[in-house]
Amino acid sequence: MLVQQILKSKADDGVVTIAPGSTIGQAVEVLSMRKIGALVVSPDGKHVAGILSERDVVRELGRRGPAFLNDKVDSIMTSRIVSCARSDKTDDVLQKMTDGRFRHMPVVEGDEMVGLISIGDVVKARLMELSAEKDALEGMIKGF
């Protein structure tokens, strides 16, 4: 399966972003309100400057306490971004996520972000693919 198929299957293909320079407290509000695990830090909604995950927030909260909520997202976001393209295979994306130990990956065409996929999206797609393969094999064995 390709990343493009995952993007098409998502109920909402919009990516929730936050501007560089926003406070971590503002980011936490958006994460909570939208019930999501990560925000793309972007100056314009198209270019990825970084990713801020709930893990980043919790890690820093444990280290520094709640005072850091007034700091800028730029100070704790992941700025080394691993991305994928619509044409990438889900197995390859899953391997990158597993190797890099991250859960969210921007989908980029040229230098612009066209979507965001999570490890949950990729696992769901892979399970659907495996189920279809199982059904096809059962059909062949049963003579359907």
N, C-alpha and C positions, 0 to 999 in steps of 0.2 A: 504494500500500500504506500501511497505517496503522501507527503505533507499536504499537498493541495486537497486531497480527499478529506483529511482531518479538518482543514479550514472550512470546507463546504458543509461538513456535518455539524459544526459548532452552531449552537443557537444564536450566539451573538459573536460576530467576527471582529467587533471593535476592540481596540486595545486601550486599556485604561492607563493613562500617562499622568505624570506630574512634572512640573517644570523644575529645572535645576534652580537651586536657590530657595526652594520651598523648605519649610522646616520638617523635621522628622515627625513632629506632632501632627502636622497637616497630613502627612503621608499615612500615619497611623489611623487618622479619622477616615480617610478614603478607603484604606484596606478594610477597616471595620464596617463601614457603611455598605461597601460593595460586596463584602464577604468573599474576598479574594486573597491570594497568598503572595502576590507580588505586583509591583508597579514598575512600568518602564519610565525611566527618567529621560525626558525628551524636551528639547526647547520648542519643538513645533508639531509634535505628534507624528512625525515621519522619520526623524533621525534619532537613533538610540545613543544616548550619552551614558546610560548605565541602567542597572536593574536594582531595585530595592525590594528585598523579600522580608517576610515576617521573621524569618530566621535571623536576618541581619539585625533587625530591630531587637529581638529577644536577646541575642548575643551581647549587643551593646548595652542593653538595659541591665543585664546581669553584671556586666563589667563596670559600668559607670553610674548606674542609678537613673532615676527619672529626669534629672537635670539635662541630660543630653537631648531631650525632646525638642529643645529650642535650637539645636544645631541644624545645619543644612543637610539635606539628603545627600548632597555631593560628598559629605565627609564619611559616609558609611556604605554608600552604594557600591555594587560591583561594577567596575568600569571596564574590565577585560571581558568583553561580551563574545560568547560563542553563539553564532546564529546558524540558521539553515535556510534553504531555498524551498520553494514550492515543489520542485522536482526531486527533492531528496527522499530517500526511502525511509520508512518509519523505523526499520531495524537499525539503520545507521544513526538516526537521531537518538533513539533509545540508548545506543552504545555511547554516544557523546555525553548524554545526560548522566548516565551511570558512571562513566569514567571521570567526569568533571564534578560529580556529586552536586548537581543542581537540578531544579525542578521546572524551570521556565526557560523557553528559548524563543527569541524573536525570529520571525520568518522575514527574510529580507530579499528584495529584488533590486538589483543595482545597489544603490546606497539608501534606499527607503524601506522602512518597515511596512509590511503588508499584513501582518498578523502576529499572534503570539500563541504558542502551544505549550501545554503543561505536560508533565510526565503522565498525569492522569489521562489526558487526551490520547497520548501515544499508546498507553497500555490498553485503553478501551478499544482503540482501533485495531491493535494487535489481537486482542481477544475476539473481536468480531471476525477478523481474518481467519483465525484458528478455528472458530466455530463453523465458518463457511467451508473450510477445508475438510473438517470432520464430517459435515453433512454430505459433501460431495463423495467422500470415501465410503460412507455408509450407503449412499445411493448406488455406487458402483458395486459394492459387495452384495447388496440386496437385489440388484438388477433393475433399479429404477431408471 
